[in-house]
Amino acid sequence: MPVINVTLMEGYDEVTRERLAKGITQVAQTVIGAPLEGITVTLQELPPANYMRGGTRKIPGTPPISPSEIIRSYLAAMEARDLETAKQWLADTALLTFPGGADFTSLEAMIEWARARYRSIGKTYERFDETGTDEGAVVICQGTLHGEWLDGSKFEGIRFVDWFLIRDGRIVEQRVWNDLSETPAKR
């Protein structure tokens, strides 16, 4: 069973250290197939005064917001139709792909497309999964949709999965799958 030792400069908060240890554990489990209970990760902290790179003392950097938190913030802004806040999370070249192969490069175009489908929509989240890839961080969230059809009738419990690619703290791509079109709508 693997024992993985990480030397880390002092100064990272507990949440960041926990995310790092869990991430390393998940990678070890995936790559070598070790059972979760057999993977040990230790973080050894080094005082910044005892660290030098390139002849210069360094201090810990500020860890980035987690990919899942980026997605939660983006989706909350979208649900509130706060497009200016939502746009702050999108890369300039973001591609948003919705059911039926509907591709958008702007939130305004996506909102206009959605107007013909429903009056309002919201999400109840069941889980968020994230992983690192060579292209950036991938976040997958899933749960159910609720809202109001065009005729004013309510809907709920409709399954969805959203897939996101994040690079440099911005959403580069969003792919959406859901069962809205499979649900008898009273439009």
Helices and strands as residue ranges (DSSP letters): E 3-9, H 14-32, G 36-38, E 40-46, G 48-50, E 52-53, E 56-57, H 67-79, H 83-87, E 90-98, E 102-104, H 107-115, E 120-133, E 136-148, E 154-167, E 170-178, G 180-182
